[in-house]
């Protein structure tokens, strides 16, 4: 489901959750998902190894899931 078809309140919750992430994870999420960069491109932009980008994405998705599921419980 694209961001355009989501309820505005859901988008606001997601934005608030993203703001809670550490800066490195927030940057990786923003570049990968919002700027639609590939892992290798994010790695170059952030001057970190591609493996670190993948780890940051994994960790940030896990944290976002926990934050968002915690709001609905």
N, C-alpha and C positions, 0 to 999 in steps of 0.2 A: 504494500500500500504506500503510495507516495505521500510526501508531507503535505501536498496541496489538498488531498482528500481527507486529511485528519481534522478532527475537531480542534478549533483554536486553543481550547483549554489543554488538550493533550500536547500540543506543540509547546505551549508555555511551560508545562510540567517537564517536558524533555529538555528545554532550554535551561530551566532552573537546575535540573539534575546535572547537566553538562557543566554548568558553572561550579558545581561542587567537586569536580574532578581536579586532580593535581595538574599544573600547567602542561607538563609533558604529555600526559594522556589526553588532555583537552585539545592540544595542538594536533596530535595524531588523529583523533576522531574528526576534528574539523576539516583537516586536509583530505583525509581519506573519504569521508562520507559526504561532506558538503561541497568541497572543491573537486571531488571525484578524481583525486590523484591515485595512482597505483602505489603499492607498497614501496617500490623502488624510488618513485618520485618523492614520496613523503620522506624517505630516508635521506635523499639528497637535500631536500628543503630544510630538514632539521639537523643535518650533519650527524646522523647516527646510523648504525648498521640496520639493514632490513629486518634482521631478527629482532632487534629492539623495537622496531615499529610494530611488528606482529605481536610482541609481548604486550606493548602498551595498548594496542587495540583490544586484545583479549582481556586484559585487566580492566580496561575502562568499560567494556561491554558488560562484564560481570558486575562491576560497581553500579553501572546505570540500571541494570536489571534489579539489583537489590534495592536501590533507592526507589525506583518506580513501583516495584511490587510492594514495598513497605508502605507506600502512600495509599495503595488500594486495600490493604489488609485492615 
